[in-house]
Structures are given as C-alpha cells and as structure tokens.
C-alpha cells in the first residue's frame, strides 16, 4: 500500500481536491468518479460526499493508496 503524508495548510480540504493534490486521481473528474463509485474510505468508513471536508488527523484510503492528513508546520 502506498502511504502518503499530506500537510494541510488550512482548516480542511475537500475530498476531491485532496485526491487530486496527492495524485491519487489524475484530475478532479477522476477524483469525483472514485468517490461516486464507492472506492473511497475516510477513517475506515465509506464516503460518498465528493466535497466532504477532510481535516488534520483523518485518514483516506483509496485502492492501494493510504493518505494521512497532517497539520502543516511552518519553518521556524
């Protein structure tokens, strides 16, 4: 399984945007299709909302990709 750590720079990121930003999906349309087809799980539960708000501490699993959401730590 491909493990991806994603640093969140705000309060949340929409699920479809996360899938595109991490290259799990090659486009926004492909990301929406993954969600619509029931291939995405958030914190172990199936997620059908394409723009669900994903926040720090959550985990998203799609096929062979596991994305962990972390808080962005700015340089000191």
N, C-alpha and C positions, 0 to 999 in steps of 0.2 A: 504494500500500500504506500502510495506517495504521500508523505507528510509535508504539509505547507504551513508555515507560521506567517500569519498576516497581521501587520501592525496597523491598528485602527487609529486614524488621525482625528476623528470626531466622536460624537456620541454613538453613532451607528452607521451602518452601510446597508443599503437594500440588498437582499439576497441575490437578485440577478446581477447587480453591479459587482458584488463580491466574486461570483463565479467567473465573470469576465475579467476582473482585475487580477485574479490568481491564475488565469489561463486554463481553468478547468473547462470553461466553454470558450470557443473561439470568437463568439460575438454575443451581443445582448439577446438576439433572437434565439440563438442556440441555448443560452442560459435559461430563457423562459420556457423553451421546449423541455429541457431537463426537468424543470420543476413541474410543468404540466403533466409530464409522463410519469410522475411519481418516483423519480430516481434520486431525489434529494432528501436527506435526513438532517434535522437540526437538533442537537442534543439528544440523539437517539430516536427522535420521533419523526415520522413522515411530515414533510412540509409542502403544502400546495399553494401557498401565497407567494407569488413571484417577487413581490417587493417587501416581503417580511423584513422587519428591522433586525439586523444582526448586530449584537453588541459584544464588547470585550468579555472574554470568559466562555463564550459559546463555541461549539464545535459543529462543523458542517461536513457531512460525508456524502460524496457523490462517486458512484462506481469505485474506482481504485484510488480516489483522492480523499484525504482527510485534512481539513483546513481548521487550524486553531486560531482563534481571534485573540490578539494581544493588544494591550494599550501601548500606543506609540510613546516611546521615551525619547524626548528631545535631547540632543547632546548637551553636555554641561558646559 
